[in-house]
Amino acid sequence: MINRVTLVGRVGQDPMVKYTGDGLAIANTSLATSQKVKGQEETQWHRLVFFGKLAEIVSEYVVKGTLIYVEGTIKYGKYTDKEGFEKNTVDIICSSMTMLGGKSQAPKDEEDVPF
């Protein structure tokens, strides 16, 4: 069985990093991927999760608008919100990340982001 994801897209928000009680870094962000469907551009959003040293690297060098390549696995989950409704989640647990461009290539403000 294989659970493998490869994505290339632009980061939708600056990564947020938190640390567990024993010091493990966990970074979260979103990624937009686009494709043309029947002549229309269709954008999909993905929730990315990074752990450990990779999380620290992502939080230091990746910003909103950065073009990145990630590999990882899909993780499905559920939780109950404050109103008692059950919600489903889909996260990409990233095992590797490559910046395609660099920090200086990221758009300076929201108007420059092409999605």
Protein Blocks (a to p, Z undefined) as FASTA:
>chain_A
ZZddddddddfbdcdddddfkopacddddddddddeehiacddddddddehjllmmmmmm
pcghiacdddddddddddddfkopacdddddddfbdcdehijklpcfbfklpcZZ
